[in-house]
Structures are given as structure tokens and as C-alpha cells.
Amino acid sequence: MGCSKTLVAGLFAMLFLAPAVLATDPDPLQDFCVADLDGKAVSVNGHTCKPMSEAGDDFLFSSKLAKAGNTSTPNGSAVTELDVAEWPGTNTLGVSMNRVDFVPGGTNPPHIHPRATEIGIVMKGELLVGILGSLDSGNKLYSRVVRAGETFLIPQGLMHFQFNVGKTEASLVVSFNSQNPGIVFVPLTLFGSNPPIPTPVLTKALRVEAGVVELLKSKFAAGF
């Protein structure tokens, strides 16, 4: 009887506790691992480390987000990324940041971060922030106008957008729990992929004529 209880307890631990342990990134085993972006070694997650003697002393600091991005884009917005590629000191630490600037009427179009949860604060102006739930929530749109000093939260993998509803320029800063959150822009992915998604697939999925799909593809042929 005691053996059976031990076996049941062991199976419970394997089935329920082990996945929880394995589902998170391992903690770093050193204070810093400044990314060697030019390194040739193969790595699974993150980059290999520079020798600390070569890392300098400024890898903990960055001024890249201090300056607004160029919003002269079709979307009327500019995303300034500060991930591991731009800030090698974040390597293995599981964090990164972005700044997004908007002209009036500008948008950060619907997109997904496949590897990170996002938390943000509006620094200036007022932005409509929208988060779209999955089928589990009935594809519900959660949205609110977020003003300067207010914050928002976007769960990992959910589609979301921001739109400047104010009459002045707006900006926000977001942080991620990943050094490389990734981004999938929905319009660009659907209509500007390389090679292109076959038109019959999109006409069936979107329930429109082929001419509509070809028009949209032409809009994203050169990217964003």
C-alpha cells in the first residue's frame, strides 16, 4: 500500500510539477553575459558571452529611447527597439524595451509578440489600446483610451494595436519579459510574406475576391 502511494505521488510530480519547472528559462549563472553579436558559436537561446574584459563598462546603460523615432511612415508611427540586438547587456536577462511614437491619427498596426508579455506606459498624448482575445474569449476586443501616465498590459501571444486618437503627437514605452520578444505584424505577414501566400488561400480565408487580395499585396510589397 505504501509503495502504491509513493508511485502515485511520483506520477503526480512528473505529470504536473515537472512541466511547470521546465516551462521557464533557466536563471543566468553569472552576473552579466554581454552578447557577442558577432560571435560564430552556435547557441540555442540568446547569444554567447563576450569576455568581461572586452565588454567595457557601459553595457548596463542605453540612451537610444531618449530620442523620438521618425514617424514619416505609412502608419504614422515609429518603433524604436531596444532588444538584445540593440542592447547586448540584456542577453540572458529576459528583458527588453521599445519606444513607439505617433503622429495624430498614427497607428501601431495589429501585431503579436510570440515570446513575451508586454507592459507599457503612455508618456505623452492619448492612445486607443486594443487587445484581441483568442477563440477562448470569443475573439473579444478589449480596448480603452490610455492617457499620459496610465499603463496597459498585453498577455503573451495576443494580437494588439495602438492608435493615436488625440490631436497632438503621442508616445509610449513598453517593456517585455524577453530579450527577444519577436513581432508578427498581421497585415504585413498576410500580404507581404516572402514568398507570398497563394491568393486562393487568402480569398477563401478572407471571403473576398482575388482582386482585393492582389490590391492588398501590392500595398505591402515593399514592407512597412
C-alpha positions in Angstrom: 0.0 0.0 0.0 2.8 2.4 0.9 4.5 1.6 -2.4 1.4 2.4 -4.3 1.1 5.8 -2.6 4.7 6.5 -3.4 4.1 5.6 -7.1 1.0 7.8 -7.3 2.9 10.7 -5.7 5.8 10.2 -8.2 3.5 10.2 -11.2 1.7 13.3 -9.9 5.1 15.1 -9.7 6.1 14.0 -13.2 2.8 15.0 -14.8 2.1 18.3 -13.0 5.2 19.6 -11.4 7.9 18.9 -14.0 6.2 20.8 -16.8 5.9 23.8 -14.6 9.6 23.7 -13.8 10.6 23.2 -17.4 8.4 25.9 -18.8 10.6 28.8 -17.7 14.0 30.0 -18.8 16.9 29.0 -16.6 18.3 31.6 -14.3 21.7 33.1 -15.5 24.7 31.6 -13.8 26.7 34.8 -13.9 26.1 38.5 -13.1 26.3 39.5 -16.8 26.5 37.8 -20.2 27.1 40.7 -22.6 26.0 39.4 -26.0 28.8 38.7 -28.6 26.6 39.7 -31.6 29.5 38.8 -34.0 30.2 35.5 -32.4 30.3 32.4 -34.6 29.4 29.9 -32.0 26.0 28.1 -32.3 23.6 29.0 -29.5 20.1 27.7 -28.7 18.7 30.6 -26.7 20.4 34.0 -26.6 24.0 34.8 -27.7 27.3 33.6 -26.5 29.0 35.9 -23.9 31.8 38.3 -24.5 34.7 38.0 -22.1 34.1 40.6 -19.4 37.5 42.1 -20.1 36.2 43.0 -23.6 32.7 44.1 -22.6 33.6 47.6 -21.4 31.6 49.3 -18.7 28.6 50.9 -20.5 26.6 47.7 -21.3 24.2 48.4 -18.5 23.1 51.8 -19.9 21.5 53.0 -23.1 20.2 56.4 -24.4 18.5 55.0 -27.5 15.0 55.5 -26.3 15.6 59.2 -25.3 15.0 60.3 -28.9 11.7 60.1 -30.8 11.7 58.0 -33.9 10.9 59.1 -37.4 7.1 59.0 -37.8 7.2 59.8 -41.5 5.9 56.3 -42.3 2.7 54.9 -43.9 1.5 54.1 -40.4 2.3 57.5 -39.0 4.3 55.8 -36.2 7.9 54.7 -35.4 9.0 51.8 -33.3 12.4 52.1 -31.6 13.5 48.7 -30.5 15.8 48.0 -27.6 16.2 44.3 -27.6 19.4 42.2 -27.2 20.5 43.2 -30.8 20.5 46.8 -29.8 21.4 46.4 -26.1 23.7 43.4 -25.7 23.8 43.8 -22.0 20.2 42.3 -21.8 21.5 38.9 -23.0 20.2 36.1 -20.8 18.4 38.5 -18.5 14.9 38.1 -20.1 14.1 41.8 -20.6 13.8 44.3 -23.4 12.0 47.6 -24.2 10.5 49.5 -27.1 9.5 53.1 -27.6 6.7 54.0 -30.1 6.0 57.5 -31.3 2.8 58.5 -33.2 1.6 61.5 -35.2 -2.1 62.4 -34.8 -4.0 59.5 -36.4 -0.9 57.3 -36.4 -1.2 53.6 -35.6 1.0 50.7 -34.4 -0.9 48.2 -36.5 -2.3 44.9 -35.2 0.6 42.7 -34.2 1.7 39.8 -32.0 4.8 39.2 -29.8 5.1 35.4 -29.8 7.6 35.2 -27.0 6.7 37.9 -24.4 4.2 39.6 -22.2 4.2 43.3 -22.7 3.5 46.1 -20.1 3.5 49.7 -21.2 3.1 53.3 -20.1 1.8 56.2 -22.3 4.4 59.0 -21.9 2.5 61.7 -24.0 -0.9 62.1 -25.6 -3.7 59.7 -25.6 -3.8 56.3 -27.4 -6.5 53.8 -28.1 -5.0 50.5 -27.0 -6.8 47.4 -28.2 -6.1 43.7 -27.2 -7.9 40.9 -29.0 -8.7 37.7 -27.1 -8.4 34.3 -28.6 -11.3 32.0 -29.6 -11.4 31.1 -25.9 -12.8 34.6 -25.1 -14.9 34.7 -28.3 -12.4 37.0 -30.1 -13.4 39.8 -27.8 -11.8 43.2 -28.3 -10.6 44.8 -25.0 -9.9 48.4 -25.6 -9.5 51.7 -23.8 -8.2 55.2 -24.4 -5.0 55.3 -22.3 -3.6 58.7 -21.4 -0.2 60.0 -20.3 0.9 58.4 -17.1 -1.5 55.4 -17.5 -0.4 51.9 -18.1 -1.6 48.8 -20.0 -0.9 45.1 -20.1 -0.8 42.7 -23.1 -0.6 38.9 -22.5 1.9 37.0 -24.5 0.8 36.0 -27.9 -2.4 38.1 -28.1 -2.9 40.4 -31.0 -3.0 44.1 -30.1 -2.6 47.6 -31.5 -2.3 51.3 -30.6 -3.9 54.2 -32.3 -3.4 57.9 -31.6 -6.9 59.4 -31.1 -5.6 62.7 -29.9 -4.8 65.9 -31.7 -1.2 66.0 -30.7 1.8 63.7 -31.0 1.8 60.7 -28.7 4.5 58.3 -27.4 4.7 55.2 -25.2 7.3 53.0 -23.7 6.8 49.2 -23.2 8.9 46.5 -21.6 8.9 42.8 -22.3 9.8 39.7 -20.3 12.1 38.5 -23.1 15.4 39.7 -24.5 13.9 39.0 -28.0 10.1 39.2 -27.9 9.7 38.9 -31.6 7.0 40.6 -33.6 4.5 39.5 -36.2 2.7 42.4 -38.0 -0.6 40.9 -39.1 -1.1 42.9 -42.3 2.5 42.6 -43.4 2.5 38.8 -42.6 -0.6 38.2 -44.6 0.0 40.3 -47.6 3.8 40.9 -47.7 5.2 37.4 -46.9 8.2 36.0 -48.8 7.3 34.0 -50.8 3.7 35.3 -51.0 0.8 33.3 -49.5 -1.1 32.0 -52.5 -4.0 34.3 -53.4 -6.7 31.5 -53.4 -5.8 30.8 -49.8 -6.4 34.4 -48.8 -9.6 34.8 -50.9 -11.0 31.8 -49.2 -9.9 32.8 -45.7 -10.9 36.4 -46.0 -14.0 35.8 -48.2 -13.2 38.4 -50.8 -12.4 38.5 -54.5 -8.9 37.8 -55.8 -8.7 41.5 -57.0 -9.0 42.7 -53.4 -6.2 40.3 -52.3 -3.9 41.4 -55.1 -4.5 45.1 -54.3 -3.6 44.5 -50.6 -0.5 42.5 -51.7 0.6 45.5 -53.8 0.3 47.8 -50.8 2.7 45.6 -48.7 5.1 44.5 -51.5 7.8 46.9 -50.2 7.1 46.1 -46.5 6.2 48.7 -43.9 
